[in-house]
Amino acid sequence: MVLRTLQQAIRAVATSDGAGVKLYRSIGQSAAARLDPFLMLDEFGTENPDDYIAGFPDHPHRGFETVTYMLDGHMLHQDHMGNRGDLRGGDVQWMTAGRGIIHSEMPQQLEGRMRGFQLWINLPASEKMKPAGYRDIPAADVPAVVLKGGGSVRVIAGTLDIDGKQTPGPMQGLSTEPLFVDVELAPRQVFRQALPAGHNAFLYTYEGDVSVGEPPRVLPPRSAGILSEGDQVSVIAGEGGARFILLAGRPLREPVVQYGPFVMNTREEIEQAVRDYQAGRLTAGA
């Protein structure tokens, strides 16, 4: 057993996206801040409707997957394929842009807290032009595992593996083999999880604080903690407890060329995506 250590902390920076939604971006704030196959992680969380009410009107994507995980609030997804999904607390939306999708994500509340995450996961070159896909995962379909000591884990993708007991999440069989879990720990509680040795992994604390590895190293709040190589991670919650998401995935080791909502392998493919969008061909065959 090789325990992973905290190798790097990428502090989230305040930014905005869509029609002015305020958020914090850690992974993906620059090309140097990616972690193959993860392209971007945004945290959004506010009780001020001015920070989110304009939402994300119709916009395109090509070449990757988006995962929206809602903690609080109500968001409506609609896309060119006719999909319509209501996202509320605990719900997940897993969207494969593939060769092209045009969608919107708009708040369905005028006040109150809106909080959650959006994650971008790259697709291998062989899958970037496959048909678009969409899946709604209601909160009731996300397994929740109670930990000894009072904490709990929600398993969104991949398989939770604690002390040899495995709990699969609803998303399985993807080429990047992602693990996506949401962990809540009691004060000073220890969490250990097996991770595939060849996968890249990071965690992001959104409540409280944690220490990672042995000897423990503190992860600053609102930071993506990049983990070293190994086959297990150990996390200790601070005095007030903690909540964090843990992600791992098989690296693709392919060139990444991004232009806004398009992520391909070459500049020529990006230019083609722009031409397709401008000509109304982005979603053809999707």
C-alpha positions, 0 to 999 in steps of 0.5 A, spaced: 500 500 500 502 506 497 499 512 501 498 518 496 500 525 499 498 532 498 503 534 492 500 541 490 494 546 492 491 550 487 487 555 490 480 557 487 480 564 484 473 568 483 471 569 476 464 569 472 461 565 467 455 564 463 451 571 463 455 573 469 454 567 474 459 568 480 463 562 481 470 559 484 475 556 479 480 551 481 482 546 476 482 549 469 483 556 471 489 556 466 492 551 461 497 549 467 492 548 472 489 542 469 489 535 471 488 529 466 483 527 464 480 533 468 479 540 465 475 544 470 472 544 476 467 550 478 464 551 485 458 556 485 455 558 492 451 564 494 445 566 497 445 573 493 440 572 487 444 577 483 450 572 483 446 567 479 439 569 477 442 570 469 444 563 469 447 560 463 443 561 457 444 557 450 451 555 449 455 550 445 460 544 447 464 539 443 469 534 445 468 533 453 463 531 458 460 536 463 458 533 470 453 538 474 452 536 482 447 540 485 448 541 493 442 546 494 437 550 489 434 548 483 436 549 476 433 547 469 437 544 463 434 544 456 438 542 450 437 541 442 435 534 443 429 535 447 432 533 454 429 537 460 432 536 467 430 539 473 436 539 478 435 540 485 439 538 492 443 532 491 441 531 484 447 530 478 447 531 471 452 528 466 452 530 459 456 528 454 457 533 449 461 529 444 461 532 437 456 537 439 450 539 444 447 546 445 444 547 452 442 552 457 442 551 465 437 556 468 435 558 475 428 556 477 428 560 483 428 568 485 431 567 492 435 563 496 441 559 496 444 556 490 450 551 491 454 546 487 459 544 482 460 543 475 466 539 473 469 538 465 472 531 464 476 530 457 474 525 452 479 521 448 480 523 441 476 516 439 470 519 442 470 526 441 465 526 435 461 521 438 453 522 438 451 527 444 448 524 450 445 526 457 443 523 463 439 525 469 441 522 476 436 524 482 439 524 489 435 518 490 439 514 485 446 516 489 448 511 494 450 514 501 454 510 505 455 511 513 462 511 515 464 509 522 465 515 526 459 519 524 461 521 517 458 519 510 459 518 503 455 519 496 458 515 491 456 519 484 461 515 479 466 509 480 466 505 486 467 507 493 472 502 496 473 502 504 476 496 508 474 491 502 467 493 501 465 496 495 459 501 493 458 502 486 455 509 484 450 510 478 456 512 473 460 506 470 463 504 464 466 510 462 473 511 458 476 515 463 474 511 469 472 516 473 471 516 481 467 522 484 465 522 491 462 527 496 465 526 503 462 529 510 466 527 516 465 529 523 471 532 527 477 529 527 474 523 523 479 519 518 477 517 511 481 512 507 479 510 500 483 505 495 485 509 488 487 505 482 495 506 482 495 509 475 489 514 476 490 522 477 486 524 483 485 530 487 480 533 492 476 539 494 474 542 500 468 546 501 466 546 508 471 546 514 478 543 513 482 537 512 489 534 512 492 529 507 497 523 507 502 521 512 505 526 515 498 530 514 499 536 510 493 541 511 489 543 504 487 550 504 480 552 504 477 552 497 483 549 494 484 543 489 489 538 492 493 534 487 495 528 490 501 524 488 501 517 485 499 511 490 493 506 491 490 509 497 488 516 500 488 518 507 484 524 509 483 527 516 477 532 518 479 538 522 476 540 529 469 543 526 468 537 521 469 537 513 466 536 507 469 535 500 469 532 494 474 526 491 475 525 484 480 520 480 480 518 473 485 515 468 489 520 464 488 520 457 495 523 455 493 526 449 494 533 446 489 538 449 487 544 445 481 548 448 477 554 445 472 556 450 466 551 450 470 546 445 476 541 447 479 538 441 486 535 440 488 540 434 488 547 432 485 545 426 479 541 430 478 547 434 477 551 427 472 546 424 468 546 431 467 554 430 466 553 423 460 548 424 457 552 430 457 558 426 454 554 420 449 551 424 452 544 423 455 543 430 450 538 432 449 535 426 448 527 427 448 528 434 
